[in-house]
Amino acid sequence: MKFEHFALNVPDAAAQAAWYVQHLGFRIARSRPDAPFTHFLADETGRIVVELYSNPKAPIPDYAAAHPLVFHLAVVAKEARAERARLETAGATLFLEEPQPDGSLLVMMRDPWGVPLQLCQRTVPFADA
């Protein structure tokens, strides 16, 4: 099997999807303009997809109250500190900046809806799959 997507029930899928497109460089692979306003967002490779939807049939988790180690969306950042500053200007907030023993830098933030977002500036990147 191969990974298809992971999904998050969020309060405003359309607005959050637009923010991820504008500020993370994701693209909308598929979307639905009616309830539950599903948006499938692909990264620049097209191989990783996140689904955002707003469905009142299930509770929307309190992402802002959960520790980011429970769940987070991680993206590659060549210059994590510069990306942090750019995303803070766009409404994201810092949770933790953590240099790693190998020289990597992990910056944990929250997007404007409280969803944990990690910027990964790795000394040794994961190999392309």
C-alpha positions as CSV (number, residue, x, y, z in Angstrom):
1,M,0.0,0.0,0.0
2,K,1.0,3.6,-0.4
3,F,-0.1,6.7,1.5
4,E,-3.0,8.6,0.0
5,H,-3.9,11.4,2.4
6,F,-4.6,12.3,6.0
7,A,-7.6,14.4,7.1
8,L,-8.5,17.1,9.6
9,N,-11.9,18.3,10.6
10,V,-11.5,22.1,11.0
11,P,-13.8,25.0,11.7
12,D,-13.3,26.8,8.3
13,A,-11.8,24.4,5.7
14,A,-12.0,26.9,2.8
15,A,-10.1,29.7,4.7
16,Q,-7.5,27.3,6.2
17,A,-6.9,25.8,2.7
18,A,-6.4,29.2,1.2
19,W,-3.9,30.1,4.0
20,Y,-1.9,26.8,3.3
21,V,-1.9,27.5,-0.4
22,Q,-0.8,31.1,0.0
23,H,1.8,30.6,2.8
24,L,3.0,27.0,2.5
25,G,2.9,26.7,-1.3
26,F,0.4,23.8,-1.3
27,R,-2.0,23.4,-4.2
28,I,-5.6,22.4,-4.2
29,A,-5.8,19.0,-5.8
30,R,-9.6,18.7,-5.3
31,S,-12.2,20.7,-3.5
32,R,-15.9,20.8,-2.9
33,P,-17.7,24.2,-2.6
34,D,-20.6,22.8,-0.6
35,A,-20.7,21.2,2.9
36,P,-18.5,19.8,4.2
37,F,-16.3,22.1,2.1
38,T,-13.6,19.5,1.5
39,H,-10.2,20.6,0.2
40,F,-7.5,18.2,-0.7
41,L,-4.1,20.0,-0.6
42,A,-1.0,18.6,-2.2
43,D,2.6,19.6,-1.4
44,E,4.9,20.6,-4.3
45,T,5.7,16.9,-5.1
46,G,2.0,16.0,-5.3
47,R,2.7,12.8,-3.3
48,I,1.7,14.1,0.1
49,V,-2.0,15.2,0.5
50,V,-3.9,16.6,3.5
51,E,-7.6,16.8,3.5
52,L,-9.3,19.7,5.3
53,Y,-13.1,19.6,5.8
54,S,-15.7,21.2,8.1
55,N,-18.1,18.5,9.1
56,P,-20.4,19.1,12.1
57,K,-21.3,15.4,12.3
58,A,-18.0,14.9,14.3
59,P,-16.4,17.2,16.9
60,I,-13.7,19.5,15.7
61,P,-10.7,18.9,17.9
62,D,-9.4,21.7,20.0
63,Y,-6.1,21.8,18.2
64,A,-4.9,24.9,20.1
65,A,-5.3,23.0,23.4
66,A,-3.5,19.9,22.4
67,H,0.3,19.6,22.8
68,P,2.0,19.6,19.3
69,L,3.7,16.3,20.2
70,V,0.2,14.7,20.0
71,F,-0.2,15.7,16.4
72,H,1.5,18.2,14.0
73,L,1.9,18.8,10.3
74,A,5.6,18.9,9.4
75,V,7.0,20.7,6.3
76,V,10.6,21.0,5.0
77,A,12.1,24.5,5.5
78,K,15.5,25.3,4.1
79,E,15.7,28.4,6.3
80,A,13.4,27.6,9.3
81,R,14.0,30.9,11.1
82,A,13.2,33.0,8.0
83,E,10.1,30.9,7.4
84,R,9.1,31.3,11.0
85,A,9.2,35.1,10.7
86,R,7.3,35.0,7.5
87,L,4.6,32.8,8.9
88,E,4.3,34.8,12.1
89,T,3.6,37.8,9.9
90,A,0.8,35.7,8.2
91,G,-0.8,34.9,11.6
92,A,1.0,31.7,12.8
93,T,2.4,31.7,16.3
94,L,5.5,30.2,17.8
95,F,5.3,27.3,20.2
96,L,9.0,26.1,20.4
97,E,12.2,26.5,18.5
98,E,14.4,23.5,19.1
99,P,18.0,23.1,17.7
100,Q,18.9,19.4,17.4
101,P,22.2,17.7,18.3
102,D,23.0,17.0,14.6
103,G,22.6,20.7,13.7
104,S,19.0,20.4,12.4
105,L,16.5,22.9,13.5
106,L,12.8,22.1,14.3
107,V,10.5,25.1,14.8
108,M,7.0,24.2,16.2
109,M,4.3,26.7,15.4
110,R,0.5,26.9,15.3
111,D,-1.3,28.0,12.2
112,P,-4.0,30.8,12.7
113,W,-6.5,28.0,13.6
114,G,-4.3,26.4,16.3
115,V,-3.2,23.4,14.2
116,P,0.4,22.5,15.1
117,L,2.8,23.2,12.2
118,Q,6.4,22.1,12.3
119,L,9.2,23.6,10.2
120,C,11.9,21.1,9.6
121,Q,15.4,22.3,8.6
122,R,17.3,19.0,8.7
123,T,21.0,18.6,8.3
124,V,20.4,15.3,6.6
125,P,17.0,15.5,4.8
126,F,14.8,12.5,4.3
127,A,15.5,10.9,0.9
128,D,12.9,11.6,-1.8
129,A,10.6,8.7,-2.2
